[in-house]
Amino acid sequence: HHAIQAVVLGDLLMTLLLRVRPYEIEAGSADALYQKWLDICKDFISGKSKEYSYNKIIEQVISEFDQFPMQDVPRKPRVGVVGEILVKFQPDANNNVVRVIEDEDCEAVVPGLLDFFLYCALNPTFKHQELGESLGASIAGETIIKILELYRNRIKKRLAETGKFPVPQDIHVLADYAQEVLSLGNSTGEGWFLTAEMIDLIYSGAPNIIMCQPFACLPNHVTGKGMIKVLHSRYKGANITPIDYDPGASEVNQLNRIKLMISSAKFNLEKTDNLTEAEKMESEEVKLENLHKLLGVHK
């Protein structure tokens, strides 16, 4: 119970921090607010403090980050981070890629950890429907998804109400995204979930994506690097760069590739800013139409 709460609250704190830190007025103020709530969450999870309940933490942390003073500047280019689960989240493994992104005057977007467990729970459904495997495993997986989502339903509702922070997408919608370009049978490692995360980032306004991969990670090569060409062809503006992280890789080379991708992201953002209102409306209509097609929505 507390382990799930820890994962969900960790995802929430990361989402809130990454959204406001690039726009902080006073240097270090976002990290200070993050550290305050991290300590509160630690005390709650460990049982050291009874001052806050789970729901009270959710309400207050979102409220405080929503009221956090931010610079009144245009939205910076958003750069998503996806990849193998360790390299994606561990700063030591990815040479602190989030800080690199922020140092380049961009906003990092890192999808949460809970979604990976939801992906694992959904896989038995495909195996039952397409491969004739156990119905019981499929039912158990769907039940686990419902239970895990109970822990973050309030979070999704509150984040949506602010209109400022990204809201986690439903795992079944992510599966629908992925099915447009590959089979859900690709379930080894990050599998189809890696592709789905990239498509979700593109739809949510973060088409610039750094794909972190350890040396010789086969699932990453198949459903990550192997999908770049099709994603570039399907989604105009997709700007995806795979970066290899291993002891033999040159950090200078990694930084150069990231900087090249970010310079392209800034150029694309300027080009979008220079569009006429009519062109912007037409672009949004095309995006909406594509999303409707993807989800099978008929107007």
C-alpha positions as CSV (number, residue, x, y, z in Angstrom):
1,H,0.0,0.0,0.0
2,H,2.7,2.5,1.1
3,A,4.9,1.4,-1.8
4,I,2.3,2.3,-4.3
5,Q,1.7,5.6,-2.6
6,A,5.4,6.3,-2.7
7,V,5.6,5.7,-6.4
8,V,2.5,7.8,-7.2
9,L,3.7,10.7,-4.9
10,G,7.2,10.5,-6.4
11,D,5.7,10.8,-9.9
12,L,3.6,13.7,-8.8
13,L,6.5,15.6,-7.2
14,M,8.7,15.1,-10.4
15,T,5.9,16.3,-12.6
16,L,5.3,19.5,-10.5
17,L,9.0,20.3,-10.2
18,L,9.9,19.9,-13.8
19,R,7.0,22.1,-14.9
20,V,7.9,25.1,-12.7
21,R,11.7,25.0,-12.2
22,P,12.6,26.3,-15.7
23,Y,10.5,29.4,-14.9
24,E,11.4,30.1,-11.3
25,I,12.0,33.8,-10.4
26,E,14.4,33.1,-7.5
27,A,17.1,30.5,-8.2
28,G,16.7,27.4,-6.1
29,S,13.2,28.2,-4.9
30,A,11.6,25.4,-6.9
31,D,14.0,22.9,-5.5
32,A,13.4,24.2,-1.9
33,L,9.6,23.7,-2.3
34,Y,10.2,20.2,-3.8
35,Q,12.5,19.3,-0.9
36,K,9.9,20.5,1.6
37,W,7.3,18.2,0.2
38,L,9.7,15.4,-0.3
39,D,10.5,15.4,3.4
40,I,6.7,15.5,4.2
41,C,6.1,12.5,1.9
42,K,9.0,10.6,3.5
43,D,7.6,11.2,7.0
44,F,4.1,10.1,5.8
45,I,5.3,6.9,4.0
46,S,7.5,5.9,6.9
47,G,4.7,6.6,9.5
48,K,7.0,9.1,11.3
49,S,4.3,11.8,11.0
50,K,0.5,11.6,11.2
51,E,0.0,15.3,10.3
52,Y,-0.8,14.7,6.7
53,S,-3.1,12.1,5.0
54,Y,-2.5,10.9,1.5
55,N,-5.3,13.0,0.0
56,K,-4.2,16.1,2.0
57,I,-0.7,15.8,0.6
58,I,-2.1,15.6,-2.9
59,E,-4.3,18.7,-2.4
60,Q,-1.7,20.9,-0.8
61,V,1.3,20.0,-2.9
62,I,-0.6,20.6,-6.1
63,S,-2.0,23.9,-4.7
64,E,1.4,25.2,-3.6
65,F,3.1,24.3,-6.9
66,D,0.2,25.9,-8.8
67,Q,0.7,29.1,-6.8
68,F,4.5,29.0,-7.3
69,P,5.7,32.4,-8.7
70,M,6.9,31.9,-12.3
71,Q,8.4,34.2,-14.8
72,D,5.9,35.8,-17.2
73,V,7.7,34.5,-20.4
74,P,6.6,32.4,-23.4
75,R,6.5,28.6,-22.8
76,K,10.0,27.1,-23.5
77,P,10.5,24.2,-25.8
78,R,9.4,21.0,-24.1
79,V,11.8,18.0,-24.3
80,G,10.6,14.6,-23.3
81,V,12.8,11.9,-21.8
82,V,12.0,8.2,-22.4
83,G,13.9,5.0,-22.5
84,E,15.1,2.0,-20.5
85,I,13.6,2.3,-17.1
86,L,16.9,2.7,-15.1
87,V,18.6,5.1,-17.5
88,K,15.4,7.2,-17.9
89,F,15.1,7.9,-14.1
90,Q,18.6,7.6,-12.6
91,P,20.6,10.9,-13.0
92,D,23.9,9.0,-12.5
93,A,23.0,6.7,-15.4
94,N,21.9,9.4,-17.8
95,N,24.5,12.0,-16.9
96,N,21.8,14.2,-15.4
97,V,19.9,14.7,-18.7
98,V,17.2,16.7,-17.0
99,R,19.7,19.4,-15.9
100,V,21.3,19.4,-19.3
101,I,17.8,20.1,-20.8
102,E,17.2,22.9,-18.4
103,D,20.6,24.4,-18.8
104,E,19.8,24.7,-22.5
105,D,16.8,26.8,-21.6
106,C,14.2,24.1,-22.2
107,E,11.5,22.4,-20.1
108,A,12.0,18.7,-19.4
109,V,9.0,16.3,-19.4
110,V,9.5,12.9,-17.9
111,P,6.6,10.4,-17.9
112,G,6.0,8.7,-14.5
113,L,7.2,5.3,-13.2
114,L,3.7,4.0,-12.3
115,D,2.8,3.8,-16.0
116,F,5.4,1.1,-16.5
117,F,3.7,-1.1,-13.9
118,L,0.3,-0.4,-15.6
119,Y,1.9,-1.5,-18.9
120,C,3.1,-4.7,-17.3
121,A,-0.4,-5.3,-15.9
122,L,-2.0,-4.8,-19.3
123,N,0.2,-7.2,-21.3
124,P,-1.7,-10.4,-20.1
125,T,-4.9,-9.0,-21.8
126,F,-3.2,-9.0,-25.2
127,K,-1.7,-12.5,-24.6
128,H,-5.2,-13.8,-23.7
129,Q,-6.9,-12.2,-26.7
130,E,-4.3,-12.9,-29.3
131,L,-2.2,-15.8,-28.0
132,G,-4.8,-17.9,-26.1
133,E,-3.1,-17.5,-22.8
134,S,-4.9,-17.5,-19.4
135,L,-8.1,-15.5,-18.9
136,G,-7.4,-15.4,-15.2
137,A,-4.1,-13.5,-15.8
138,S,-6.0,-11.1,-18.0
139,I,-8.7,-10.4,-15.4
140,A,-6.0,-10.1,-12.7
141,G,-4.1,-7.6,-14.8
142,E,-7.1,-5.4,-15.5
143,T,-8.0,-5.5,-11.8
144,I,-4.5,-4.4,-10.9
145,I,-4.8,-1.5,-13.3
146,K,-8.1,-0.4,-11.7
147,I,-6.5,-0.6,-8.2
148,L,-3.4,1.4,-9.2
149,E,-5.5,4.0,-10.9
150,L,-7.5,4.5,-7.7
151,Y,-4.3,5.9,-6.1
152,R,-3.9,8.6,-8.7
153,N,-7.5,9.5,-9.8
154,R,-7.6,12.5,-7.5
155,I,-4.2,13.6,-8.8
156,K,-5.4,13.4,-12.4
157,K,-8.5,15.4,-11.5
158,R,-6.5,18.1,-9.6
159,L,-3.8,18.4,-12.3
160,A,-6.5,18.8,-15.0
161,E,-8.2,21.5,-12.9
162,T,-5.0,23.6,-12.8
163,G,-4.6,23.6,-16.5
164,K,-0.9,24.0,-15.9
165,F,0.5,20.6,-15.4
166,P,0.6,17.5,-17.6
167,V,-2.0,14.9,-16.7
168,P,-1.0,11.1,-16.9
169,Q,-2.7,9.3,-19.7
170,D,-4.8,6.2,-19.3
171,I,-2.8,3.0,-20.1
172,H,-5.5,1.8,-22.5
173,V,-5.3,5.0,-24.5
174,L,-1.5,4.6,-24.6
175,A,-2.0,1.0,-25.9
176,D,-4.3,2.4,-28.7
177,Y,-1.6,4.9,-29.6
178,A,1.0,2.2,-29.9
179,Q,-1.2,-0.2,-31.9
180,E,-1.2,2.3,-34.8
181,V,2.4,1.6,-35.5
182,L,3.3,-1.8,-33.9
183,S,1.9,-4.9,-32.3
184,L,1.2,-5.0,-28.5
185,G,3.0,-8.4,-28.7
186,N,6.2,-6.4,-28.4
187,S,6.2,-6.7,-24.6
188,T,9.8,-7.6,-23.7
189,G,11.4,-4.9,-21.5
190,E,9.8,-1.5,-22.2
191,G,8.3,-3.0,-25.4
192,W,5.3,-1.1,-27.0
193,F,5.1,1.2,-24.0
194,L,8.2,3.0,-25.1
195,T,6.6,3.8,-28.5
196,A,3.4,4.8,-26.8
197,E,5.2,7.2,-24.5
198,M,6.8,8.9,-27.4
199,I,3.4,9.3,-29.2
200,D,1.8,10.6,-26.1
201,L,4.6,13.2,-25.7
202,I,4.1,14.3,-29.3
203,Y,0.3,14.7,-28.8
204,S,0.8,16.6,-25.5
205,G,3.1,19.2,-27.0
206,A,6.5,17.8,-26.3
207,P,7.6,16.5,-29.8
208,N,11.3,16.9,-28.9
209,I,12.3,13.6,-27.3
210,I,15.6,12.2,-25.9
211,M,15.5,8.4,-26.0
212,C,17.9,7.1,-23.3
213,Q,19.3,3.7,-23.9
214,P,22.0,1.5,-22.3
215,F,24.4,-0.3,-24.6
216,A,23.0,-3.3,-26.4
217,C,19.4,-3.0,-24.9
218,L,17.5,-5.0,-27.6
219,P,14.0,-3.9,-26.7
220,N,15.1,-0.2,-26.9
221,H,16.6,-0.9,-30.4
222,V,13.4,-2.5,-31.6
223,T,10.6,-0.4,-30.1
224,G,12.6,2.7,-29.6
225,K,15.3,3.4,-32.2
226,G,13.4,1.1,-34.7
227,M,10.3,3.3,-34.5
228,I,11.9,6.7,-35.1
229,K,11.5,6.6,-38.8
230,V,7.8,5.7,-38.7
231,L,7.1,8.3,-36.0
232,H,8.9,11.0,-38.0
233,S,6.9,10.2,-41.1
234,R,3.5,10.1,-39.2
235,Y,3.9,13.1,-36.9
236,K,5.1,16.3,-38.4
237,G,7.5,18.1,-36.0
238,A,8.6,14.9,-34.2
239,N,12.2,15.5,-33.2
240,I,13.6,12.3,-31.6
241,T,17.2,11.6,-30.8
242,P,18.5,8.3,-29.3
243,I,21.4,8.7,-26.9
244,D,23.5,5.7,-25.8
245,Y,24.5,5.8,-22.2
246,D,27.3,3.3,-21.1
247,P,30.8,3.6,-19.6
248,G,32.4,3.6,-23.1
249,A,30.2,6.4,-24.5
250,S,31.7,9.9,-24.8
251,E,29.9,12.4,-22.6
252,V,30.9,15.2,-25.0
253,N,29.3,13.3,-27.9
254,Q,26.1,12.9,-25.8
255,L,25.9,16.6,-25.0
256,N,26.6,17.6,-28.7
257,R,23.7,15.4,-29.9
258,I,21.4,16.7,-27.3
259,K,22.3,20.3,-28.1
260,L,21.8,19.7,-31.8
261,M,18.3,18.3,-31.1
262,I,17.5,21.2,-28.8
263,S,18.6,23.8,-31.4
264,S,16.2,22.1,-33.9
265,A,13.5,22.3,-31.2
266,K,14.0,26.0,-30.7
267,F,14.0,26.6,-34.5
268,N,10.7,24.7,-34.8
269,L,9.1,26.6,-31.9
270,E,10.1,30.0,-33.5
271,K,8.6,28.8,-36.8
272,T,5.4,27.9,-35.0
273,D,5.3,31.3,-33.3
274,N,5.6,33.0,-36.7
275,L,2.5,31.2,-38.1
276,T,-0.6,33.3,-38.7
277,E,-3.6,32.7,-36.5
278,A,-5.4,30.9,-39.5
279,E,-2.4,28.6,-40.0
280,K,-2.3,27.8,-36.2
281,M,-6.0,27.0,-36.2
282,E,-5.7,24.8,-39.3
283,S,-2.7,23.0,-37.6
284,E,-4.8,22.4,-34.4
285,E,-7.7,21.1,-36.5
286,V,-5.5,18.6,-38.2
287,K,-4.0,17.5,-34.8
288,L,-7.5,17.0,-33.4
289,E,-8.7,15.2,-36.5
290,N,-5.7,12.8,-36.3
291,L,-6.4,12.2,-32.6
292,H,-10.1,11.4,-33.4
293,K,-9.0,8.9,-36.0
294,L,-6.6,7.3,-33.6
295,L,-9.2,6.9,-30.9
296,G,-12.0,5.9,-33.3
297,V,-14.1,9.0,-32.4
298,H,-16.6,10.0,-35.0
299,K,-17.7,13.6,-35.1
